[in-house]
Amino acid sequence: MESTKLYGKEELDLQYRSLQTHKMEQIIGRMNDKKTGIIYEFQTDPFLHCAFQGSAFVSWLQENIPTSDENEAIHMTELFLFYGYIFRITESSQPYFKFNKTYWYRFQAPFYWVSKISKADDIDYAIYLMKRNLKKGGLKSDDPEEEIFQQLSKTLSDKWKIIELQAAEQLRLEKKRNKVDRNILRLQEHAFWKVYRPTGKAKYKLTDELPRNFKFKQIQARQEQMRNKMLEQKKIMEGKDASAWEDDSITSPPTGATGSIAYPTLKQARMWATSMDHLIRDVNGQKWLEQFMQKEYSCENFRFLQEVINYKFGPLSKIEHESKRIYSEYLAKTGNSEINVDNYIITVTENLLKNPNPFCFDLAQEHIYNLVRTDSYARFIRSSDYLALVNHSIKAASVQTASSQDKVEQPKK
């Protein structure tokens, strides 16, 4: 019961926040318009290109939003800063969320917007802190994020080697950019984590509870609305055709078979075409895709994915033995079923195999999964084999429908 209430409260918070952030993003769009947006003054310093001072932001709000009160415009500007839609590029010892008209700001990239990422991941945060620690000087002992960094190193100890390698690789790629771009990307990432992982006594946090200024009648109306919605969903779930595509499972009697592989129902075949995830969740779909890949001599990729899944969820007592077997068969140059991965992935995997754990093959698994999804799976869905499956399923469905109608219709006397 407690977990259900918590989920409902978080969902409600997210719903109200999405309404607020949607309005803010509409304003950001108007500010970036070439005709009606903020006018950027020419600056000789390339670091200040496409940047604006806090006073320009406040002035634009006063001119374009129906408010003449400067304090209200400043408060709105602070909201954009607190939610990460703008970020400060002026170096200052003042608290990050302390707005100042003379400071320089930039618009945050849409990739980091609150609406794009509802919840930040601890692994991504650990990679960010690792990057800071690997840079010259590293994290200082008086930095509040140093303690967080040490805590994450304990909680994510099984993935810490991957985090180190990922951070080092990102730093290597960043060094290829020019100095201005590197600084801007650093500030963008810093601003993002200031919103999602605020330190100290930050005034606004996305995890804070929103104020509940509702009347009792409004609460009752909301509860009645939710109750009616749940009743509607219950009726749908109790219906015979709850899901138009997933109702017929592989436990249903197959309408036909080729060898040992059963033909899919029409609903199964349609579901396979929506995404590769739906196909591989279906044991029948796995067999058809594997048979197709055998024709193209790329079956080892699919078998590797299945082996890694079994390895991850297998008994821990067999981790060491299975990791060596999978490596020797699929990743080693002398392997019988060598897969196509680059030297970087092989090197990372070999380092992780020195202390085997269930996540040793994560990088290779992700690479091969994307390869199968974009190549073999895409060609399977466009192939004559899949078209034949769909046509067979359509014919079987029409025959089944006709026979059921004949049973229902009674002869007239």
DOTOR-339640 format. One line per 2 residues: number of its first residue (from 1); for each residue x, y, z of C-alpha. Coordinates in Angstrom, 3 decimals. Layout:
BEGIN
NUM	X/Y/Z ~ ... .
***
This chain:
BEGIN
1	0.000/0.000/0.000 ~ 2.801/2.395/0.857 .
3	4.553/1.892/-2.470 ~ 1.299/2.453/-4.363 .
5	0.692/5.761/-2.587 ~ 4.253/6.872/-3.226 .
7	3.931/6.090/-6.936 ~ 0.684/8.025/-7.184 .
9	2.186/11.083/-5.447 ~ 5.264/11.080/-7.691 .
11	3.087/10.700/-10.767 ~ 0.951/13.654/-9.648 .
13	4.050/15.784/-9.038 ~ 5.322/14.959/-12.507 .
15	1.961/15.859/-14.043 ~ 1.883/19.314/-12.444 .
17	5.540/19.961/-13.242 ~ 5.043/19.027/-16.892 .
19	2.383/21.714/-17.203 ~ 4.763/24.277/-15.740 .
21	7.775/23.261/-17.815 ~ 5.680/23.196/-20.997 .
23	4.833/26.866/-20.535 ~ 8.468/27.678/-19.801 .
25	9.630/25.897/-22.942 ~ 7.133/27.852/-25.031 .
27	8.636/31.086/-23.675 ~ 12.157/29.808/-24.410 .
29	11.054/29.154/-27.989 ~ 9.849/32.742/-28.356 .
31	13.105/34.034/-26.880 ~ 15.091/32.142/-29.523 .
33	12.996/33.516/-32.382 ~ 15.078/35.646/-34.759 .
35	12.429/38.353/-35.019 ~ 10.892/38.527/-31.537 .
37	13.603/36.915/-29.425 ~ 16.445/38.298/-27.326 .
39	18.887/40.407/-29.330 ~ 22.494/39.317/-28.846 .
41	24.986/42.175/-28.711 ~ 28.253/41.680/-30.605 .
43	31.064/40.515/-28.338 ~ 34.722/40.171/-29.269 .
45	35.155/37.303/-26.825 ~ 34.015/34.096/-28.651 .
47	32.990/32.644/-25.273 ~ 30.226/35.296/-25.052 .
49	28.748/34.625/-28.498 ~ 25.025/33.770/-28.189 .
51	25.195/34.853/-24.530 ~ 23.107/37.499/-22.777 .
53	23.172/39.364/-19.499 ~ 20.569/38.848/-16.807 .
55	19.223/42.367/-17.346 ~ 18.439/41.569/-21.010 .
57	16.473/38.481/-19.963 ~ 14.446/40.449/-17.398 .
59	13.767/43.274/-19.892 ~ 12.491/40.815/-22.504 .
61	10.088/39.262/-19.988 ~ 8.739/42.692/-19.029 .
63	8.155/43.600/-22.673 ~ 6.655/40.316/-23.870 .
65	4.938/38.881/-20.789 ~ 1.973/40.790/-19.336 .
67	3.792/42.076/-16.280 ~ 5.207/45.500/-15.468 .
69	6.610/44.510/-12.087 ~ 10.378/44.059/-12.289 .
71	10.451/41.872/-9.163 ~ 8.003/39.473/-10.766 .
73	10.125/39.325/-13.928 ~ 13.227/38.610/-11.810 .
75	11.349/35.834/-9.996 ~ 10.394/34.281/-13.356 .
77	14.030/34.504/-14.467 ~ 15.089/32.660/-11.322 .
79	12.613/29.890/-12.171 ~ 14.257/29.446/-15.578 .
81	17.599/29.209/-13.789 ~ 16.335/26.798/-11.121 .
83	14.811/24.466/-13.717 ~ 17.951/24.544/-15.859 .
85	16.623/26.297/-18.976 ~ 19.391/28.894/-18.709 .
87	22.818/28.539/-17.107 ~ 25.420/30.957/-15.823 .
89	28.752/31.289/-17.629 ~ 30.160/34.051/-15.399 .
91	32.626/32.662/-12.892 ~ 31.677/33.830/-9.388 .
93	31.970/32.754/-5.787 ~ 28.280/33.552/-5.299 .
95	25.840/30.590/-5.004 ~ 24.983/29.155/-8.400 .
97	21.241/29.872/-8.148 ~ 21.828/33.474/-7.042 .
99	20.572/35.542/-9.969 ~ 22.453/38.707/-10.919 .
101	21.581/41.161/-13.694 ~ 25.248/41.715/-14.581 .
103	26.116/38.012/-14.962 ~ 26.253/36.403/-18.390 .
105	23.957/33.482/-19.210 ~ 23.247/31.092/-22.079 .
107	20.265/28.967/-23.075 ~ 20.590/25.319/-22.096 .
109	20.644/22.733/-24.898 ~ 17.219/21.014/-25.317 .
111	18.919/17.662/-24.647 ~ 19.266/18.679/-20.969 .
113	15.722/20.008/-20.511 ~ 13.625/18.696/-17.636 .
115	10.943/17.467/-20.051 ~ 13.487/15.327/-21.915 .
117	14.944/13.604/-18.841 ~ 12.423/12.989/-16.054 .
119	14.890/11.211/-13.759 ~ 18.694/11.264/-13.797 .
121	20.690/8.057/-13.473 ~ 23.288/7.438/-10.749 .
123	25.670/5.893/-13.279 ~ 25.601/9.050/-15.435 .
125	26.219/11.155/-12.342 ~ 29.136/8.911/-11.365 .
127	30.649/9.325/-14.855 ~ 30.311/13.117/-14.534 .
129	32.061/13.123/-11.136 ~ 34.718/10.745/-12.451 .
131	35.454/13.149/-15.306 ~ 35.890/15.968/-12.812 .
133	38.150/13.783/-10.686 ~ 40.321/12.759/-13.652 .
135	40.910/16.360/-14.708 ~ 43.870/18.331/-13.420 .
137	43.328/19.079/-9.732 ~ 40.483/16.585/-9.356 .
139	37.761/16.844/-6.732 ~ 38.968/18.723/-3.681 .
141	38.406/17.446/-0.149 ~ 36.211/20.429/0.761 .
143	34.002/19.921/-2.310 ~ 30.568/18.621/-1.196 .
145	30.492/16.328/-4.226 ~ 33.666/14.555/-3.077 .
147	31.692/12.738/-0.368 ~ 28.982/11.822/-2.880 .
149	31.679/10.527/-5.226 ~ 33.035/8.228/-2.509 .
151	29.555/6.926/-1.697 ~ 28.843/6.150/-5.362 .
153	32.151/4.287/-5.641 ~ 30.845/1.879/-2.985 .
155	27.269/1.488/-4.225 ~ 28.381/1.070/-7.857 .
157	31.527/-0.931/-7.132 ~ 30.569/-3.706/-9.582 .
159	30.356/-1.172/-12.426 ~ 33.136/1.186/-11.317 .
161	35.664/-0.038/-13.901 ~ 33.196/0.630/-16.733 .
163	32.491/4.088/-15.274 ~ 36.220/4.895/-15.228 .
165	36.693/3.772/-18.824 ~ 33.588/5.640/-20.003 .
167	34.707/8.858/-18.302 ~ 38.212/8.568/-19.775 .
169	36.770/8.017/-23.251 ~ 34.492/11.073/-22.960 .
171	37.425/13.218/-21.861 ~ 39.458/11.965/-24.816 .
173	36.699/12.998/-27.238 ~ 36.266/16.379/-25.525 .
175	39.953/17.183/-26.018 ~ 39.381/17.096/-29.784 .
177	37.078/20.145/-29.507 ~ 38.303/23.711/-29.331 .
179	38.670/25.439/-25.967 ~ 35.451/27.511/-26.197 .
181	33.293/24.486/-27.048 ~ 34.875/22.464/-24.246 .
183	34.092/25.151/-21.676 ~ 30.500/25.550/-22.858 .
185	29.888/21.785/-22.766 ~ 31.411/21.652/-19.290 .
187	29.097/24.423/-18.056 ~ 26.058/22.804/-19.680 .
189	26.746/19.518/-17.926 ~ 27.516/21.322/-14.664 .
191	24.193/23.205/-14.866 ~ 22.291/19.979/-15.574 .
193	23.630/18.262/-12.466 ~ 23.072/21.386/-10.369 .
195	19.372/20.888/-11.091 ~ 19.212/17.096/-10.634 .
197	21.805/16.700/-7.871 ~ 21.799/20.020/-5.975 .
199	24.309/20.294/-3.149 ~ 24.102/22.408/-0.026 .
201	20.893/24.356/0.655 ~ 19.540/24.784/-2.862 .
203	16.278/26.691/-2.894 ~ 14.569/24.557/-5.544 .
205	14.904/20.834/-6.159 ~ 13.024/18.625/-8.568 .
207	12.628/16.110/-5.761 ~ 10.935/18.625/-3.452 .
209	7.243/18.207/-2.835 ~ 5.007/20.691/-4.582 .
211	2.661/22.810/-2.442 ~ -0.830/21.390/-2.035 .
213	-3.172/24.347/-1.893 ~ -6.351/22.437/-2.722 .
215	-9.797/22.737/-1.236 ~ -11.543/19.674/0.147 .
217	-14.106/19.709/-2.690 ~ -11.276/19.737/-5.257 .
219	-9.672/16.728/-3.588 ~ -12.992/14.849/-3.589 .
221	-13.551/15.661/-7.275 ~ -10.058/14.452/-8.119 .
223	-10.572/11.201/-6.209 ~ -13.888/10.599/-7.983 .
225	-12.230/11.234/-11.333 ~ -9.464/8.739/-10.566 .
227	-12.014/6.176/-9.315 ~ -14.011/6.413/-12.547 .
229	-10.852/6.071/-14.597 ~ -9.822/2.937/-12.705 .
231	-13.291/1.421/-13.220 ~ -13.012/2.035/-16.963 .
233	-9.605/0.377/-17.039 ~ -10.921/-2.553/-15.039 .
235	-13.735/-3.110/-17.557 ~ -11.224/-3.037/-20.405 .
237	-8.918/-5.510/-18.674 ~ -11.810/-7.858/-17.979 .
239	-12.870/-7.732/-21.622 ~ -12.203/-10.620/-23.955 .
241	-10.006/-8.595/-26.318 ~ -8.034/-6.538/-23.790 .
243	-5.053/-6.108/-26.117 ~ -5.708/-6.292/-29.815 .
245	-2.191/-7.560/-30.537 ~ -1.085/-9.437/-27.436 .
247	-4.209/-11.450/-26.681 ~ -3.063/-14.525/-28.602 .
249	0.093/-15.796/-26.960 ~ 2.433/-18.563/-28.010 .
251	0.534/-20.911/-25.703 ~ -2.349/-20.889/-28.206 .
253	-2.429/-23.856/-30.600 ~ -0.346/-22.957/-33.656 .
255	-2.213/-22.582/-36.923 ~ 0.635/-24.166/-38.824 .
257	4.277/-25.057/-38.543 ~ 7.475/-25.250/-40.574 .
259	9.630/-27.975/-39.097 ~ 9.713/-27.359/-35.362 .
261	8.848/-23.605/-35.558 ~ 5.184/-22.710/-35.149 .
263	3.566/-20.058/-37.300 ~ 2.660/-16.856/-35.388 .
265	-0.855/-15.560/-35.064 ~ -1.703/-12.332/-36.894 .
267	-1.503/-10.369/-33.650 ~ 1.906/-11.832/-32.881 .
269	3.255/-11.005/-36.348 ~ 2.015/-7.423/-36.124 .
271	3.599/-7.005/-32.715 ~ 6.965/-8.212/-34.016 .
273	7.007/-5.389/-36.558 ~ 6.664/-2.660/-33.905 .
275	10.086/-3.200/-32.301 ~ 12.810/-5.767/-31.890 .
277	12.130/-5.883/-28.137 ~ 8.640/-7.258/-28.769 .
279	10.048/-9.875/-31.131 ~ 12.764/-11.219/-28.832 .
281	10.372/-11.377/-25.868 ~ 8.426/-13.930/-27.902 .
283	10.150/-17.344/-27.989 ~ 8.493/-18.038/-31.323 .
285	9.793/-14.719/-32.683 ~ 13.331/-15.559/-31.557 .
287	13.226/-18.788/-33.552 ~ 12.026/-17.100/-36.757 .
289	14.621/-14.317/-36.505 ~ 17.384/-16.823/-35.776 .
291	16.352/-18.920/-38.775 ~ 16.439/-15.807/-40.986 .
293	19.893/-14.832/-39.693 ~ 21.188/-18.348/-40.399 .
295	20.461/-17.753/-44.079 ~ 22.592/-14.598/-43.925 .
297	25.425/-16.264/-41.977 ~ 25.077/-13.828/-39.064 .
299	23.416/-16.132/-36.570 ~ 26.357/-15.860/-34.159 .
301	25.290/-12.297/-33.260 ~ 21.859/-13.408/-32.106 .
303	23.222/-16.434/-30.257 ~ 25.700/-14.154/-28.478 .
305	22.840/-11.943/-27.215 ~ 21.004/-14.998/-25.896 .
307	24.155/-16.324/-24.247 ~ 24.807/-13.015/-22.467 .
309	21.217/-12.828/-21.175 ~ 21.494/-16.367/-19.779 .
311	24.905/-15.483/-18.333 ~ 23.562/-12.396/-16.525 .
313	20.703/-14.230/-14.905 ~ 22.492/-17.523/-14.351 .
315	23.889/-18.833/-11.048 ~ 26.826/-16.879/-9.608 .
317	28.744/-20.108/-9.059 ~ 29.134/-20.474/-12.846 .
319	30.103/-16.845/-13.559 ~ 33.826/-17.505/-13.960 .
321	33.419/-20.613/-16.121 ~ 30.697/-19.132/-18.347 .
323	32.551/-15.818/-18.828 ~ 35.629/-17.666/-20.139 .
325	33.505/-19.851/-22.407 ~ 31.587/-16.909/-23.923 .
327	34.790/-14.942/-24.442 ~ 36.632/-17.819/-26.106 .
329	33.699/-18.607/-28.403 ~ 32.530/-15.118/-29.437 .
331	35.228/-12.515/-28.690 ~ 38.549/-14.324/-29.015 .
333	40.199/-14.212/-32.456 ~ 40.332/-18.003/-32.452 .
335	36.658/-18.342/-31.497 ~ 34.343/-20.593/-33.493 .
337	31.624/-17.894/-33.638 ~ 33.593/-14.637/-33.551 .
339	31.372/-11.540/-33.555 ~ 32.155/-8.164/-35.117 .
341	33.281/-5.810/-32.330 ~ 36.098/-3.249/-32.293 .
343	39.345/-3.463/-30.336 ~ 38.158/-0.947/-27.723 .
345	35.235/-3.182/-26.679 ~ 37.467/-6.261/-26.592 .
347	40.043/-4.438/-24.437 ~ 37.400/-3.230/-21.965 .
349	35.851/-6.693/-21.758 ~ 39.228/-8.359/-21.200 .
351	39.971/-5.963/-18.328 ~ 36.601/-6.701/-16.737 .
353	37.067/-10.456/-17.096 ~ 40.035/-10.312/-14.734 .
355	37.392/-10.025/-11.987 ~ 34.284/-11.562/-13.605 .
357	30.844/-10.175/-12.783 ~ 27.426/-10.320/-14.517 .
359	28.090/-7.042/-16.371 ~ 31.386/-7.944/-18.088 .
361	29.830/-8.169/-21.556 ~ 27.609/-5.052/-21.333 .
363	29.502/-3.018/-23.949 ~ 29.662/-5.909/-26.405 .
365	25.991/-6.731/-25.783 ~ 24.906/-3.142/-26.462 .
367	26.990/-2.997/-29.650 ~ 25.680/-6.286/-31.043 .
369	22.090/-5.495/-30.012 ~ 22.171/-2.226/-31.981 .
371	23.804/-4.022/-34.909 ~ 21.087/-6.686/-35.010 .
373	18.313/-4.111/-34.510 ~ 19.444/-1.805/-37.319 .
375	20.612/-4.508/-39.731 ~ 19.294/-8.072/-39.414 .
377	15.986/-7.249/-37.695 ~ 15.233/-4.401/-40.126 .
379	15.892/-6.681/-43.134 ~ 13.831/-9.473/-41.582 .
381	10.782/-7.190/-41.271 ~ 11.188/-6.143/-44.927 .
383	11.943/-9.668/-46.144 ~ 9.738/-12.062/-48.081 .
385	9.972/-14.463/-45.124 ~ 8.160/-12.061/-42.811 .
387	5.654/-11.167/-45.548 ~ 4.898/-14.866/-45.976 .
389	4.320/-15.194/-42.215 ~ 1.882/-12.261/-42.238 .
391	-0.011/-13.598/-45.275 ~ -0.244/-17.028/-43.697 .
393	-1.530/-15.498/-40.457 ~ -4.145/-13.425/-42.322 .
395	-5.443/-16.508/-44.128 ~ -5.520/-18.525/-40.907 .
397	-7.365/-15.712/-39.105 ~ -9.973/-15.415/-41.891 .
399	-10.578/-19.193/-41.871 ~ -10.950/-19.196/-38.094 .
401	-13.386/-16.241/-38.243 ~ -15.482/-17.931/-40.939 .
403	-15.703/-21.190/-38.996 ~ -16.725/-19.412/-35.822 .
405	-19.459/-17.524/-37.678 ~ -20.784/-20.801/-39.122 .
407	-21.087/-22.197/-35.611 ~ -22.994/-19.150/-34.376 .
409	-25.461/-18.977/-37.270 ~ -28.406/-21.340/-36.823 .
411	-30.226/-22.743/-39.901 ~ -33.620/-21.173/-40.478 .
413	-36.593/-23.525/-40.293 .
***
